[in-house]
Amino acid sequence: MTSFKLSRLFLLGLLTLEILALVSLGSLRLGRFFTAGDDASADSALGMTVSVVVPKPAAALGVSDLHLQPLLRLLAERAEEPTPEPTPAGPTLEELGALELATATPPEGVAFEEDERWIAVNLTTQRAMAFIGAQPVRVALVTTGMPDWETPTGDFSVYRRVENETMDSEGLGIPIDSPDGWYVDNVLYTQYIFSGITLHYNYWRPQSYFGNIPSSHGCVGLGYSDAKFFWDFADIGTRVVVYEERQDSEQGL
């Protein structure tokens, strides 16, 4: 009887030791799981293989987030936009023209009525002038037709007016997407004087072009305030004289 009790106590002790060993082993595995990044070689030394689940970093926001697409698209477009040309220091186009108003005179050989409202465009000086009779009321710095696209000279009249126009090269048989093609919208205060030749607001040339560089496809480009003035000044039938100044050699001097 005593031997039987001793055997049971012995087996109970072995079972207790085995349970303690299993508990210790479980604790070791859990410890290795949470500290595997700090000591990856510890388990190998014990002959155990521990599967470590490495947490994934938080995914960065991307274009796949539908609610963010408009914002991301806007930011991308702004990043690609060229830096706009800074507004030049000094007087505006309107102020520059005002400085020349007192010395403006009608072109030689042009007849006009005493109270006639008419416009003269000087291709040589790149100036447009509004007159009432012989009295100048506005001088504007302009940019006219570039080489091979020269603005025609002559005595014309406004025959059509479009306050907000879209212009492209298709009407001249030039594809818009060709190297020589163009497409511009929101061309304000457009006044047609001959075929497709117009006076209009030109917003795509820098201020330095006006009064200096012929750069258009034949039209007379104006700054905003000047284009608005000529729009209010003129009407259907208003005369527009486009001319070049004669050089000294042509005058025999």
C-alpha positions in Angstrom: 0.0 0.0 0.0 2.8 2.3 0.9 4.6 1.5 -2.3 1.5 2.3 -4.3 1.2 5.7 -2.7 4.9 6.5 -3.3 4.4 5.6 -7.0 1.4 7.9 -7.3 3.4 10.7 -5.6 6.3 10.1 -8.0 4.0 10.2 -11.1 2.3 13.3 -9.7 5.7 15.0 -9.3 6.7 14.1 -12.9 3.4 15.5 -14.2 3.9 18.7 -12.2 7.4 19.1 -13.6 6.2 18.5 -17.1 3.4 21.1 -16.7 6.0 23.6 -15.4 8.3 22.8 -18.3 5.4 23.4 -20.8 4.5 26.7 -19.1 8.1 27.8 -19.2 8.4 26.9 -22.9 5.2 28.8 -23.7 6.5 31.9 -22.0 9.8 31.6 -23.8 8.0 31.3 -27.2 5.9 34.4 -26.4 8.9 36.3 -25.3 10.7 35.3 -28.5 7.7 36.4 -30.6 7.7 39.9 -29.2 11.5 40.4 -29.1 12.4 38.5 -32.4 13.5 41.8 -34.0 16.0 42.4 -31.2 17.5 38.9 -31.0 16.7 36.8 -34.0 19.4 34.2 -33.3 18.2 33.2 -29.8 15.6 30.6 -31.0 18.0 29.0 -33.4 20.4 28.5 -30.6 17.7 26.6 -28.7 16.8 24.6 -31.8 13.3 26.1 -32.1 11.7 27.7 -35.1 9.5 30.7 -34.4 7.3 32.2 -37.1 7.5 36.0 -36.7 4.8 38.1 -38.2 6.4 41.4 -39.2 3.8 44.3 -39.0 3.4 46.1 -42.3 4.0 49.8 -42.4 1.0 52.0 -42.8 0.3 52.5 -46.6 0.9 55.9 -47.9 -2.1 57.8 -49.4 -2.2 57.3 -53.2 -4.2 58.1 -56.2 -6.3 55.0 -55.5 -8.0 57.0 -52.7 -10.9 58.2 -54.8 -11.9 61.1 -52.6 -8.3 62.5 -52.8 -8.0 62.2 -56.6 -9.3 65.8 -57.4 -6.8 67.3 -54.9 -3.9 65.2 -56.1 -4.7 66.0 -59.7 -4.8 69.7 -58.9 -1.5 69.6 -57.1 0.1 67.7 -59.9 -1.2 70.2 -62.5 0.1 73.1 -60.4 3.5 71.5 -60.1 3.7 71.2 -63.9 2.6 74.8 -64.6 5.3 77.2 -65.6 6.1 80.0 -63.3 4.2 83.0 -64.6 6.2 86.0 -65.8 6.4 88.5 -63.0 4.7 91.8 -63.6 7.4 94.2 -64.8 8.3 97.1 -62.6 7.6 100.5 -63.9 4.6 102.0 -65.7 1.8 99.9 -67.2 1.0 99.9 -71.0 -1.8 102.4 -70.4 0.6 104.7 -68.6 3.3 104.4 -71.3 0.7 105.3 -73.9 -0.5 108.3 -71.9 3.0 109.7 -71.9 2.9 109.9 -75.8 -0.6 111.3 -76.1 0.5 115.0 -76.3 2.8 114.4 -79.2 0.6 112.0 -81.2 -0.4 113.2 -84.7 -2.5 111.8 -87.5 -0.6 110.1 -90.4 0.3 112.3 -93.3 -2.1 112.3 -96.2 -5.1 110.9 -94.3 -8.3 112.9 -94.6 -10.9 112.9 -91.8 -14.0 114.8 -90.7 -13.7 117.3 -87.9 -15.6 115.2 -85.3 -14.9 111.8 -86.8 -14.0 109.0 -84.4 -11.3 106.9 -86.1 -8.3 104.8 -85.4 -4.8 104.8 -86.8 -2.4 101.9 -86.5 1.3 102.6 -87.1 3.1 99.4 -87.9 6.5 101.1 -87.8 6.3 102.3 -84.2 3.9 99.5 -83.1 1.3 102.1 -81.9 -2.5 102.4 -82.2 -4.1 105.8 -81.8 -7.7 106.9 -81.3 -8.6 110.3 -82.8 -11.6 112.5 -82.8 -10.9 114.6 -85.8 -7.2 115.6 -85.4 -7.3 115.3 -81.6 -5.6 112.2 -80.2 -7.5 110.7 -77.3 -5.6 107.5 -76.8 -2.2 106.0 -77.6 -1.7 102.3 -77.2 1.4 100.1 -77.5 0.5 97.1 -79.7 2.0 94.0 -81.2 1.1 93.4 -84.9 1.9 90.8 -87.6 5.2 89.1 -87.4 7.4 88.4 -90.5 5.4 86.3 -93.1 2.2 87.3 -91.2 2.4 91.1 -91.7 -0.7 93.1 -90.9 -2.0 94.5 -94.2 -1.9 98.3 -94.7 -5.0 100.2 -95.9 -8.1 102.2 -95.0 -10.5 99.8 -93.4 -13.7 99.9 -91.3 -14.9 97.7 -88.4 -17.4 95.3 -89.9 -17.9 92.8 -87.0 -17.5 92.9 -83.3 -17.2 89.9 -80.8 -16.8 90.7 -77.2 -15.4 87.3 -76.3 -14.0 85.3 -79.2 -12.3 82.0 -79.7 -9.6 81.9 -82.4 -7.8 79.1 -84.0 -5.8 78.3 -87.2 -8.3 75.9 -88.7 -10.0 78.7 -90.6 -6.7 79.3 -92.4 -6.3 75.6 -93.2 -3.6 75.0 -90.6 -4.3 72.1 -88.2 -4.5 73.2 -84.6 -2.1 70.5 -83.5 0.6 71.3 -86.1 3.7 73.3 -85.2 2.2 76.4 -86.8 -1.3 75.9 -85.4 -2.9 77.8 -82.6 -6.1 77.8 -80.5 -6.9 80.6 -78.0 -10.1 81.3 -76.2 -11.5 84.2 -74.2 -10.0 86.7 -76.7 -11.8 89.8 -75.5 -13.0 92.9 -77.4 -12.4 91.6 -80.9 -13.1 94.0 -83.7 -12.8 92.7 -87.3 -11.5 95.3 -89.9 -10.4 93.2 -92.9 -11.0 89.4 -93.5 -9.7 87.8 -90.3 -7.6 90.8 -89.2 -8.8 92.2 -85.9 -8.0 94.5 -83.0 -8.2 92.5 -79.8 -7.0 91.9 -76.3 -3.8 89.8 -76.4 -3.1 88.1 -73.0 -0.5 85.6 -74.1 2.4 88.0 -74.9 4.5 89.6 -72.2 4.3 93.3 -71.8 7.8 93.7 -73.3 6.4 92.8 -76.7 3.9 95.6 -76.9 5.3 98.6 -78.7 8.4 96.7 -79.7 8.0 93.3 -81.3 5.5 92.3 -84.0 4.4 88.8 -82.9 0.9 88.1 -84.1 -0.6 86.3 -87.1 -1.7 89.6 -88.6 -4.0 91.0 -85.9 -3.4 94.1 -83.8 -2.9 92.9 -80.2 -3.6 95.2 -77.3 -3.3 95.2 -73.5 -6.5 94.7 -71.6 -7.3 98.3 -70.7 -6.4 99.5 -74.2 -8.5 96.8 -75.9 -11.4 97.8 -73.6 -11.0 101.5 -74.5 -11.0 100.8 -78.3 -14.0 98.6 -77.9 -16.0 101.4 -76.2 -14.6 104.0 -78.6 -15.4 102.3 -81.8 -18.5 100.7 -83.4 -19.5 99.0 -86.7 -18.3 101.3 -89.4 -15.5 103.0 -87.4 -12.6 103.7 -89.8 -9.2 102.0 -89.0 -6.2 103.3 -91.0 -3.2 100.9 -90.9 0.0 102.3 -92.3 3.8 102.3 -92.2 5.9 105.4 -91.8 8.0 106.3 -94.8 11.8 106.0 -94.2 14.1 109.0 -94.8 15.5 107.5 -98.0 12.0 107.2 -99.4 11.5 110.9 -98.7 14.7 111.8 -100.5 16.4 113.2 -97.4 
